[in-house]
Amino acid sequence: MTRTSGGLLKKGIIACLCIVPSLMAQASDLSWRFQGGITSPFGSVKNDSLIGTHDLLGGATLAASLSWHLNDINAIQIKVSSSGISQGSDNLLKGEVPADDVTLNSEWRIFTVGVDWRRSWEGTGNRLFTEAGIGFASPQLSLSTRFQYAPGVIIGSTRRTTQYWKPDVRLGVGYNFSKRIFGEVGVHNVFVDKAGADGFGFSTMTWAEVTIGLRFGEHRN
């Protein structure tokens, strides 16, 4: 993503985040959703040779959203979430001799806020729904390194790097099992800085979330 296109996307997201709350404030047809589940990384977050997690399951996610129901099938929602992606086994950076080997372990924490459009599908009795949204994400990487300084002596450190308010695009599909309970699978794609002092070494972060949640309030979609 170029700097110009990234700036335009940020301005568009900010405009949506400013307009939607004022519209919601004039509506009584609102509902709340709370959901939690697991994450699964894709692309560079999973496969990078140095900081990739190399695991199918990443961690846990929690989210809350406020929805404004436009009609029986369409709704606009503001959603905030906190997701974790952790590494089960260490990455090994080999030196010229085994004593020079360095082990790396990465852990991610991502906070997101965004606006989604949700559509329920009448052919399923409004049980099946899809979502598409834009927003911002603030991913934080905690990278732990360890090496053997001397026989029996291990030295380690942890460096935390955070990139704030990066553009986030989200797609999701879900199913309403009842008036209160629903399940959803969503995918986030965040455009991050590859280079620089806080660069992650890649330009996009992608992960999936599988969640189950509770709804309160209006139940039409």
Secondary structure, 3 states (H helix, E strand, C coil): CCHHHHHHHHHHHHHHHHHHHHHHHCCCCEEEEEEEEEEEEEHHHHHCCCCCCCCCCCEEEEEEEEEEECCCCEEEEEEEEEEEEECCCCEEECCCCHHHCEEEEEEEEEEEEEEEEEEECHHHCCCEEEEEEEEEEEEEEEEEEEEEEECCEEEEEEEEEECCCEEEEEEEEEEECCCCEEEEEEEEEEECCCCCCCCCCCCEEEEEEEEEEEEEECCCC
